[in-house]
């Protein structure tokens, strides 16, 4: 009798995976050989520098609590999600995203306590962890799990390098490529349908929140003036950016109701054996 063992050779890359690889290679080339980009003058001069309870720039520091709450709530929902409802790769990438949000809170709060170039590098490095989780989760959702894990791993390696490079040569171009290229990738993925049994979170909502957060960041001083010094654009930016976790959290909440097989997560009552018919 002949026995055939299953092949360990992974399937060939799909067209979408090849396109993703080409896009990543192009972005790497742009980051390595593109024109240098200097940090804007007065970048660390944020609009709201009021102290509170002994904290300098208190609102920009305390608004990072939004990231802590979002990360904690996401991990709580992830823990409650049925094991069978989420594949291992999306579960790991979602956990990476939520842990990255908590790290972002620490990095950003530390930076705003004393805004300088070194603090900014640390802030961006912690943001890179959340960014890696989000990008990986989006790719796993719309392309494949292996592509999502690979991109998340690559981002985890490159984000700290891009964040720290300005401390060496003053060039923040690679960080701009990482951030802008990642946003463009999310836009492209938004036009693809989720894979079968994917988490299925809304990329359109994530992109909308990102756009609003970016506008608030750029309008830091304008928002501070419009609100008569009540709140700055940068403080609001932290809260809006943390809202990206809501879209992933809503998808996780749906998994508690329906398993991948389409059945309700609650245990169903065992079927009764057929009763013999009674004769009259």
N, C-alpha and C positions, 0 to 999 in steps of 0.2 A: 504494500500500500504506500502511495506517495503522499507525503505531507508537505504542504506549502505554508511557509511562515509569512505573516503579513510584512509587507515592505516598510522599512523605516525611512524611506526617502520622502521628504516633505513634498507636497504638491508644488507644481511650478507657479511662479508669481502670476497673478492676474494682471490684466491691463491696468486696472486702477492702482494696484500696488507698484507696478513699473512707473506709472505716471507720478505717484507719490515719491518714489525714489529719485526720479529725475528732478522734481521740484525741490527736494531737499538738497540735492547736489548743486542746483543752481543757486539756492540761497547760501550754501556754504561758500561757493565761489564769490558771490557778491560780498559776503562778510569778510572774506580773506583779502580780496583784491579791489573792493570798492573804495571810493574816495573816503578819506577820514572825516569824521563828524565830531565836532567839539561840543562839550556841554555848554548850553546857552549861558550867557552872562547873567548873574544874579539868580541862578536857578534855585539856590537855597533860601532865597528871600521870600518866604511864603506870606500870604496876606494876613493871616490870623496868628499873631505871635503873643497873644495875651496869656499870662500865667494864671493858674488856678490850683489851689491847694499845694502850692510849691512846685507845680509842674510847669516848665516853660512850654510854650506852644501847645497848651493843654488840649484844645479841641482837636488838633491834628493828631495828638497822641491818643486821646480817649476814644476817638471815632474808630480806632482800630479794634475796639471791642466787637464791632460787627463781624470781623473776620473770625474772632474766637467763637462767637455764638454760632455762626454759620458752619464752621468746621465741626464743632461739637454736635450740633443738631444733625449734620450729615452723617457723622460716624455712628450716632445713635440709631438713625434710620437704617444705615447699612447693617448694623448688628441685628436689627429686628427683621430684616428681609430674609425670607426663607432661603436656605442654602441652595436648594434645587432650582430656585427661580433666577439666580444670577450666576453666570459662568465664572470660573476662577479669574480669568484675565480682566473682565470689566469690574469685578469686585475689588481686585487689587488696585486697579487704576483709580477707581472711585475713592478708595481709602487713601491713596497717594494724594489725590486732589484735596480731600478734606484735611489731611494732616498738613499739606502745604498751606492751606488757608491759616491754620493756627501759627505756623512758622512765619507766614507773612505778617501777621499781627505783631509778633515779637520783633521782627526785623524792621518793620515800618515804625513802630512805636520807639524803638531805640534810635532810629535815624532822626525822627522829629524831636526827640529830646535834645539833640545836638546836631543840627543839620550840617553835614560836611561831606566831602567826597568819599571818605572811608565808610561812613554810615550809609551813604547811598549805594555803594557797592554791596554791602551786606543786605540792605533792603531788597535790592534786585535779585540777589542770589536766593533769598528765601522765596521771593515771588516766583522764581524759576521752578521751584518744586511744585507749586500749585499749577503753574502753566504746563509743566510736563504731564501732570495727572489729567488735566483737562484736555490737552491735545491728544494724549494717548487714548483717553476714553472716547473722544469724538471719532478718532480713526477706527478704534475697535467697534464702535457703534455702526459706522457707515461703510467700512472697508473689510477689515479682518482683525481678529484678535492679535495675531502675530505681528501685523504691521503696527498696531497700537502700542504693543509692548516695546517694539523696537524703537519707535519714535519717542516714547516716553523715556526710555533709557538714554537715547542720544541727547535729548533735551536736558536731562539731569546732569549730563557731563558738560555740555556746552554752555548752559546758562550761567553757572558760576564763572566760567572763563570769560564770557562776554561781559558779565557784570564787573569783574575785577580788572579788565583790560584798561579802562580809562585811568586807573591808578598808576599804570605803567607808562602808557604813551598818550593819554588824553583822548583816545579815540573811542567814542561811544557808538560808532557805526555798527559793529557786530551786534550790540544789544538792540539797536533800532531794527536791524534785519530780523533778529529773533522775534521781536514783538510784532513788527509789521507783517513778517512772513507768516507767523502763526495765525494772525487774524485773517489773512487772505486764505489760508488753508481752511479755516473754519467756514469762511464764506463759500468756498468750493464744496466742502462737505455738506453744507446745508441744502444743496440741490440734489443730494443723493438720499435714497430711502434707507432707513435703518435695516440692518441685517436681521434675518430671522432670529428670534429670541434675544434681540439686542435690548439694551436698557431703554432706548428710544427717547432720550431727553431732547428738548427743543433747542437746537442750535440757533434758530432765529431769535429766541429770547435772550440767549447768551450774548449774541452779537449786538442786540439792541441795548442791553445793559452796558456792554463794553463801550459802545459809541457814546452813550450818555455820560459814563464815567470819564471818558477821555475829554469830552467837551467841558465837564466841570473842572477837570484838572487844568485845562488850558485857560479857562475863565475864572481861575482862583480869585484874583483881585476884583474882577468885575462882579462876581456873585457877592463878595464881601461888601462891596459898595451898594449893590442893589438891595441887600438885606439890612442896610444901615448898621453894618458891623455885627449882625446877629450870628452869621455862620459864613464860612468861606467855601469856595468851590472845592478846594482840596479835601476838606473835612467831609463834605457830601460825597465826594468821589469815593472815599473809603467805604461808605455805607452802600452806595449803589453797586460797587464792584463786588462786595460781599454777597449781594443778591443773586449773583450767578449760581451760588450753591442751591438756591431755591429750585431752579429748574431741574437739577440733578436729584434733589431731595423729593420732588414730586414724582419723578419717575420711579424712585425707590419705593415710595409709598404705594404705587400701583402694584408693585411686585408682591405686596402682602395680601392682595386680594386675588391675584391670578398667577398661577404657576406657568412655566413655559409650555406645559401641555394644554393650557387653557382651562384647567380645573380650578375650582375655588380652593384656597389654601386650607380651609377648615376641613377637618376629617368628615368624610361622608359616612352616613350610617350604613352598616352592612345590609346587603339585600336580603330580604326574607325569602326563605325557601317556599316554593309554591305549595299551597295548602290543597289537600285532596278535596275534590268536590263532594258535596253532601247529596245524598239521594233522598228524595222525599218519600 
